């Protein structure tokens, strides 16, 4: 594990921790959100899942759509940064656990 700390160039204050699953090329770590959620919650207990961002598709758990509105988070880096701010402010997120092999972030609070 590496890359603990604040993110330069982002406006949010969430701590970001990257969890790297390295190994031989013929073995690849899971990319299933549920599996990665369990890993993040186990590593950083007592924090619990509050949101996710799938960097491959731009899918995420959006507080705007949950409130019946339209999502304003674009599937690019700017949208991802705006989403992290929303997670922190609206969903009480405190920690972003990033899995580079899956390009997936699990947000815990």
TAQUI-V45349 format. One record per run of one state. SS is the DSSP state (@ for helix, = for strand, . for the rest). FROM is the first residue (numbers start at 1). TO is the last residue. If there is no record, write none. Layout:
SS/FROM/TO  SS/FROM/TO
This chain:
./1/1  =/2/5  ./6/14  =/15/18  ./19/32  @/33/43  ./44/48  =/49/54  ./55/59  =/60/60  ./61/62  @/63/66  ./67/76  @/77/90  ./91/94  =/95/99  ./100/103  =/104/108  ./109/109
